Amino acid sequence: MDPEVFFSLLLLIPFFYLYFKRIFSKNPPLPPGPFAWPIVGNFFQMGRQLHYILANLARIHGPLMSLRFGKQITIIASSPDAAREVLKTHDRDLSGRYIANAVPLINPKLNFAFGASPECNDYWRGLRVICKSDLFSAKVLESQNHIREKKVSELVVFLGSKEGEVVNLGETVYVTFSNILSNAIFSVDFFDFVDKGIGKDLRKLIVEIVELRMIPDLSDFYPILTRLDFQELMRNQDVLHKLRDELKREIGKEMVKESHLAHLPYLEACVKETLRLYPPGPLLLPRRALQTCQVMGYTIPKDSKILVNMWAIGRDPSIFNDPLRFKPERFLDSSLDFKGTNFAYTPFGAGRRVCPGQPLATKQVPLILASLVHSFDWFLSGGMKSTELDMNDHFAITLKKKQPLQLIPKGRK
Ligand code: HEM
């Protein structure tokens, strides 16, 4: 045989192998997805706005979709049914954490970080028990409400001293969130408002890690919280007024306390609506298939990376009426909560790897938001109008605003 023909046939062998393997395999196929090029796979279809790109692809390929990047298969769930299959029905098989290969190379210790624990092993289980019983149980949180109230009143005093000046709200609130946690665990402030606290270097490290798109450690979740700002409230002045009315009615001129929160349904609805439109983890945290399993009639091979596009689900018009509008009222008569049992709304994830910090987050986020709205009038810097606010996102592990919210506080009488 002519050597050229021989070598051409030799090159075709891998393609025939893959073709026949697929035809004769007893397993159902992979979930559908866009055409993947040899070696690079779907790499060139991706981009910085991953949550957005994946939502568009899911419209074409369906709620359970597969992508390829070299050897790596990535599965994306983009509907409540698909999310339920991943987070509940197949929770055990899909409960690994996907760790990018670069992570242990940059810092091997990161592989042992809590959220990055590759499997639900004894080490991980021990940390979850500490979270559940020693850090975030209802009893412990109740016993620490004075810490949260004190830290929030320090925030209010600091902002009062900045009256008339431009403040980066995310950065400032970050200090309060961090100190609430550091005081609960170590009885000490990690940060101060002028960036000279003992945690100054830790803060830089956290930002670097998040920017590198690594799996975050427990403390890396602080930045998530700072993005829960009230940008939408500034754009929707009618919502802001309704919230103020509720606070005035229930609290009068007092400082907001945690005991008030149960009587502030509109505040709770505002927090829920913010997390629907801007879930800080738009694709939750990447999971990994611990073994091959079959989901919705498709095969998910072992070691696939699994993403749940909570951002897309929160903006699906078949689930939420007028989904792009910031309308807290939709949560007033709704049974949707943060428990992770309704897969149309699970900003804290669900199943074994559900966010352990949720009980703390759902106390401190409304407390801070209410205090900021109740204690100050807020003005945009440079005479900007609220309709001119840049609402674009920047996606690392967490969803951030591309332009941080810069506001000028003025104390309310
Ligand atoms: C608004 C605030 C927060 C949001 C929206 C949020 C969201 C999430 C999400 C979506 C996950 C992944 C869940 C999954 O894979 O199903 C997660 C995991 C996690 N969160 Fe949060 N989180 C918040 C606050 C916190 C806080 C305050 C802490 C701790 C102080 C925390 C600690 C963690 C940890 C350690 C994990 C990894 C759990 C594991 O892999 O077992 N989070 N969070």
Residues whose N, C-alpha, C, O or C-beta is under 5 A from the ligand:
A	BS01	HEM	F114 G115 L218 F221 I224 P280 G281 L284 L285 P347 F348 G349 A350 R352 R353 V354 C355 P356 G357 L360 A361
